[in-house]
């Protein structure tokens, strides 16, 4: 059980990192767009779309792992 909980926490941390990178990329994309580089901003937004598509699957997977393992809290401090 301890290894399973560790795995769930690891995946959770990776998900948190993905969300942080997504937020940073959104800021960079906005900054680039404001300076007139629509093509570059568009490329960044394409990468953001991929992150968004995967985020829902990751969140569902974490939730399912948490429930199936009976872990009450899966976010470590």
Secondary structure, 3 states (H helix, E strand, C coil): CHHHHHHHHHHHHHHHHHHHHHHHHHHHHHHHHHCCCHHHHHHHHHHHHHHHHHHHHHHHHHHHHHHHHCCCCCCCC
